[in-house]
C-alpha cells in the first residue's frame, strides 16, 4: 500500500486544541503514516495584523509536540513533523503552490491529504487556482459548528459542483489513490477559531479558562514572547 500523508496547513495564530484534535482525529481515521504541520508565511487573505512567522513557527512546533504525545497515548503511529516551506518560500502563501511542491517532493503515488475544517472548505472557491488542487491532493474536511456544509454549498454553486464531482463517502478511498477526492467527515465537531481566541488572550479575565483553548506549552510561549497583548 502506498504511503499516506496528511497536511495540516494554516496561519496557526495561535495553534490551539482545535487544530490538535482535528489532526489527531484524521491521523486515526485515515491511518496516516505521516502528518505535516504547514504554517503559512504570508497568509494573503488574513490581513496585515498577523503574528510574525518565526513566532507562529515556534508555536506550531510546540503544538506538534503536544500532538505527538496525544497520538502516543492512543497508540496511533503517525509520525508528526513541521514543514516551514511556506515561510521559507517568501511572498504570499498559496495552497496550490504548496500542493505542487509537496507532490514533487513525495512523488506521484503517495496519497496526499489536506486536512481542514468546514469553515475553510466553504471558502475554498476564494483560493488561488482552487479547482486545480484535485490534481495534487485530496481534501479531508471535518465538520465544525455552526457550519452545515451540505446546506451552505447551495449558496456556492461552483463549489457545490466541485464537491459533487470529487466526493467520496469512504475515508479509505483517500488512502488507495494519490489525489482527487473530497471526504466529508461528520464525526468531529470543533468550535474554536484562532480569530476568536486572540482577543480573549488579551483579556485578564480569562486566565482560568486558557487551558480549555491552549496546551500549557503554547500558552507559556505566548507569555514568554508577549504575544496578543492588545485586541486585534
C-alpha positions in Angstrom: 0.0 0.0 0.0 1.2 3.5 -0.8 2.3 5.9 1.9 -0.5 8.2 3.2 0.5 11.7 4.3 -1.7 14.3 5.9 -1.1 18.0 5.6 -2.4 20.5 8.2 -2.0 24.0 6.8 -2.9 27.2 8.4 -1.8 30.5 9.9 -1.6 29.0 13.4 -2.0 32.4 15.1 -2.1 30.7 17.6 -2.4 26.9 17.1 -4.9 25.6 19.6 -6.7 22.4 20.8 -9.0 22.5 17.8 -6.1 22.1 15.4 -4.6 19.3 17.6 -7.9 17.4 17.8 -8.5 17.7 14.1 -5.0 16.3 13.4 -5.5 13.6 16.0 -8.8 12.6 14.6 -7.6 12.3 11.0 -4.4 10.6 12.0 -6.5 7.7 13.4 -9.4 7.8 10.9 -7.1 7.9 7.8 -4.3 5.8 9.4 -1.8 8.5 8.3 1.8 7.4 8.0 3.0 11.0 8.4 1.4 14.3 9.3 3.0 17.6 8.4 2.0 20.9 10.1 2.4 23.6 7.4 2.4 27.2 8.9 1.8 29.8 6.3 4.3 32.5 5.5 2.2 35.5 4.4 -1.5 34.4 4.5 -2.8 36.8 1.9 -6.4 36.6 3.0 -5.8 37.3 6.7 -5.0 41.0 6.6 -2.0 42.9 8.0 -2.2 42.1 11.7 -0.5 38.7 11.7 2.0 37.4 14.3 5.5 37.2 12.8 6.3 33.9 11.0 9.0 32.9 13.4 6.7 33.2 16.4 4.0 31.2 14.7 6.5 28.6 13.6 7.7 28.2 17.2 4.1 27.8 18.4 3.4 25.3 15.7 6.4 23.2 16.7 5.1 23.3 20.3 1.6 22.2 19.0 3.2 19.3 17.0 5.0 18.1 20.2 1.6 18.0 22.0 0.1 16.1 19.1 2.9 13.5 19.3 2.1 13.0 23.0 -1.6 12.7 22.3 -1.1 10.1 19.5 1.3 8.1 21.6 -1.2 7.9 24.4 -3.7 6.5 21.9 -1.3 4.1 20.2 -1.6 5.9 16.9 1.7 5.5 14.9 1.5 8.6 12.7 4.9 10.4 12.5 4.4 14.1 13.2 6.6 16.9 11.6 6.5 20.6 10.9 7.5 21.9 7.5 8.4 25.6 7.1 8.3 25.6 3.3 5.7 28.4 3.0 7.7 30.6 5.4 10.9 29.8 3.6 9.4 30.5 0.2 8.5 34.1 1.0 5.8 36.1 -0.6 2.0 35.3 -0.3 1.2 31.7 0.7 -1.0 29.9 -1.8 -2.1 26.3 -1.1 -1.8 25.4 -4.8 1.9 26.2 -4.7 2.4 24.1 -1.6 0.4 21.2 -3.1 2.6 21.3 -6.2 5.8 21.4 -4.2 4.6 18.5 -1.9 3.6 16.4 -4.9 7.0 17.0 -6.5 8.7 16.1 -3.2 6.8 12.9 -2.4 6.3 11.6 -6.0 3.2 10.6 -8.0 2.0 7.6 -6.0 1.8 8.9 -2.4 -1.6 9.8 -1.0 -1.5 13.5 0.0 -4.5 14.5 2.1 -5.0 18.2 3.0 -6.9 18.4 6.3 -9.3 21.2 7.1 -12.4 22.3 8.9 -15.7 23.0 7.2 -15.3 26.8 7.6 -12.1 26.7 5.5 -13.7 24.4 2.9 -16.6 26.7 2.4 -14.1 29.4 1.5 -12.2 27.2 -0.9 -13.7 28.9 -4.0 -11.8 32.1 -3.0 -8.4 30.4 -3.0 -6.0 30.8 -5.9 -6.4 28.2 -8.6 -8.6 26.1 -6.2 -10.0 23.8 -8.9 -6.5 22.6 -9.7 -6.0 21.3 -6.1 -7.6 18.0 -7.0 -4.7 17.3 -9.4 -2.2 17.2 -6.5 -4.1 16.4 -3.2 -7.2 15.0 -1.6 -9.3 17.1 0.8 -10.5 15.7 4.2 -13.0 18.1 5.8 -14.1 17.9 9.4 -17.5 19.4 10.3 -17.3 22.4 12.6 -20.4 24.1 14.1 -22.1 26.4 13.1 -21.3 25.2 9.6 -23.5 22.7 7.7 -21.7 22.0 4.5 -24.5 20.4 2.6 -26.9 23.3 3.2 -24.3 26.0 2.7 -23.0 24.6 -0.5 -26.3 25.5 -2.1 -25.2 29.2 -1.8 -22.0 28.5 -3.7 -22.9 26.6 -6.9 -19.3 26.3 -8.3 -18.0 24.9 -5.1 -21.1 22.6 -4.8 -20.4 21.2 -8.3 -16.7 20.7 -7.5 -17.6 18.8 -4.3 -20.1 16.6 -6.1 -17.6 15.8 -8.8 -14.9 14.7 -6.3 -16.8 13.5 -3.2 -16.3 10.1 -1.6 -18.2 8.6 1.3 -15.4 6.3 2.4 -12.3 7.5 4.2 -10.4 4.5 2.9 -10.7 5.8 -0.7 -8.3 8.6 0.1 -5.7 6.1 1.0 -6.0 4.0 -2.1 -5.2 6.7 -4.7 -2.9 9.7 -4.8 -5.3 12.7 -5.2 -8.5 14.0 -6.5 -11.1 13.1 -3.8 -13.0 15.1 -1.1 -14.1 13.3 2.1 -16.5 15.0 4.4 -16.1 13.7 8.0 -19.1 14.5 10.2 -17.8 12.7 13.3 -15.7 15.6 14.7 -17.2 18.9 16.0 -14.8 21.6 16.9 -15.9 25.2 17.6 -12.8 27.2 18.3 -11.2 29.6 15.9 -7.9 31.4 16.3 -9.6 34.7 15.3 -11.9 34.5 18.2 -9.2 33.3 20.6 -6.7 36.1 20.1 -8.9 38.8 21.7 -9.6 36.5 24.6 -5.9 36.0 25.2 -5.5 39.8 25.7 -8.1 39.8 28.5 -7.0 39.4 32.1 -10.4 37.9 33.0 -9.9 34.6 31.1 -6.7 33.1 32.7 -8.6 30.3 34.4 -10.0 29.1 31.0 -6.8 29.2 28.9 -6.2 25.5 29.2 -9.6 24.9 27.5 -8.2 26.5 24.4 -4.4 26.0 24.5 -1.9 23.4 25.7 0.3 24.8 28.6 3.4 24.8 26.4 1.8 27.1 23.8 0.4 29.4 26.4 3.9 29.6 28.0 5.4 30.6 24.7 2.7 33.3 24.2 3.5 34.7 27.6 7.3 34.5 27.1 7.0 36.3 23.7 4.4 38.8 24.9 2.0 38.0 22.1 -1.6 39.0 21.8 -1.4 41.7 24.4 -3.7 44.0 22.5 -7.0 43.1 20.9 -6.8 42.8 17.1 
